[in-house]
Amino acid sequence: MSNSFNSAFFPQTYAPIMPPPPATMSEKQALNRYAIPLALGWGVLMLGFFFLYLLTLFVSTERGGGLRPPWTPTGFLIFTLVYFALVLFTLPLPFAKLHYVAKRNVTARYRSYRDSIQPWADAHRWVYQSDSGSPPLDILYATFSPSRWIRVWNTTHVVTGTHRSYSFTSAHIVGYHETASLVVLFLPLWAWIDEDARAESKRRPRFRDADMSENIVVLQLPHWLPPFRLTNNNMSSQHDYGDNLPHIAARNNPLNERWVVQSADPRFIQTMMTPEVVRVLLTAPPLLCSIAQVNGQLVAYRNYEGSALSIYQQLELLTALANRLPVPNYPEQQGTPPH
């Protein structure tokens, strides 16, 4: 983040948003505590399988005291396939467990970020709710474009208030999906790998956490605007976010490199991209969020950190953008959607 954006919109007491920090020493120690026993256990298991394989393959006593392989070609092939199937089946287990431990450590760190939201909201005299049910559908379709396997949405750590004369709502959104029938067969094994899954399955027997977990900030604008989306190119994602909107190439080349601009109204986009708006977008923190506008609301999304600091920076970015957005001039009435 540049110093100009920091000095213009953010207090100097706030640091810029950075990529997720590296694992702390306690997290590395937790990984080591799991890595060594898992590696030794898997090695002993493989040696046991291999010894059993050799013993069964080469040792067979006949009446004459001689030794011969006890296999027909078909039996030998079947036993070999079973052996390697066991090896391939058990090989991912220690790595899956280590992946879970690393993920749990990062999740705990991000959860501590979200736990700091309530005292931060209380200090600003904003309203805090730990849980508020499902988010509005227009926000979901504008930012998430829910996949077919996501059934239930929930919002937590909800903050509502007024920032620089704009009403806003901040929330952490989580998507749940139904557990597939095939997964149920492997629940005992998965419960050993993922301890949180065991606790979650007891609380929600039919649902599991989906790969949709991030913080959004919704800023209420004083007037209606045509829908548009500004996707941050610095934040790669495997998900297709939001409803399909036509891609619009902005006149500013650096802006095209930083943001993907989409809108159903190209004329408004060309009017919107004033030098001040472009400056705000180009000097915004590179890993902060993407932006969408739907039904007179500016939405900052794809904030995976969810800390009070990142929410504050989302608010500052949205208010800086809202103060510079033009009011559309439609024939019927300025600031209302055309009919």
C-alpha positions, 0 to 999 in steps of 0.5 A, a space after each residue: 500500500 502506498 504512503 499517499 493512500 495511507 496518509 489520505 484515508 487511513 490513520 497512521 496507527 493502522 498498518 497495511 494489509 499484508 499476506 497471511 503471516 508465516 507460521 509462528 513457532 508454536 504452530 511449527 512445534 505443533 506440526 513437528 509433534 505430529 510429523 515425527 510420530 506420523 512418519 515413524 508410524 507410517 514407516 513401520 506400517 509399510 515395513 509390516 506390509 512389505 514383510 508380510 508380502 515377502 513372507 506370504 509370497 516366498 515361504 510355503 512348506 510342502 510335505 517334502 520340505 521344499 519351498 515354492 511360491 504359493 501363487 498361480 499367476 492370477 493369485 500373485 497378481 491379485 495379492 500384488 494389487 491388494 498390497 499396493 492398494 493398501 500402500 496407496 491408501 495409507 500414503 496420503 493419511 499422514 500428509 492429510 493429518 499434517 495438512 489439517 493441523 496446519 489448517 487448524 493453526 491458521 484457522 485458530 489465528 484467523 478466529 483470534 482476529 475475528 474475536 477482536 471485532 467485538 471490543 473494536 466495535 464497542 469502542 466505536 459504539 457500533 452494534 455487534 451481533 455474534 450471529 444473525 442468520 442468512 445474509 441477503 440474497 442480492 448480496 450473495 448473488 452479486 458477490 458469491 454466485 452460490 454453487 449448487 452444493 451450498 445449501 445453507 448460509 450463515 453470518 457471524 461477527 456482524 457489526 452495524 453502524 455509521 462510518 463517515 456518514 455512511 451506514 454499513 454492515 460488516 459480517 463474516 459469511 460461512 457457507 455450509 453444504 450437505 455431506 455427500 453419501 460417499 463421504 459418510 462411509 469414510 467419516 470414522 477415518 475423516 474424524 481422525 484426520 480432522 478433529 473439527 469435522 467430528 465436532 461439527 458433525 455432532 453439531 450439524 449432522 447433515 452439513 459440513 463447512 464449505 469452502 466459503 468463509 470470508 468477511 464482507 462489508 456493505 456500505 449503503 449509498 444515498 442513490 441507486 447506481 447501475 450494477 458493477 463489479 471490480 475484481 481484484 487481480 491480486 487475489 487469485 481464487 478458484 471460485 467464480 464470484 457473482 453474477 455474470 456481467 460484461 467485461 469492460 476495458 477501462 481507458 487506464 492501462 494500469 487500472 486494467 492490470 489491477 482490476 477487472 471491471 464488469 458492468 451492464 452499463 458501459 456508459 456509466 463505467 466510462 463516466 465513473 472512472 474519473 481520475 479521483 476514482 482511478 487514484 483510489 482504486 490504484 492506491 488501495 491495499 493490494 490484498 484487501 478485497 474486491 468490490 461490487 455494487 448492487 441495489 445502491 450498496 457498495 460491497 467489499 468482499 473476498 477478505 479472508 482475514 476478517 480482522 478489525 484492521 482489515 474491516 476498517 480498511 475496507 470501510 475506508 476504501 468504500 467510503 473513499 470510493 462512495 464520495 467520488 462516485 458520480 450520480 447517474 442522470 437518467 431521464 425519469 429521475 436522477 439517482 433512481 433506477 430506470 424503468 
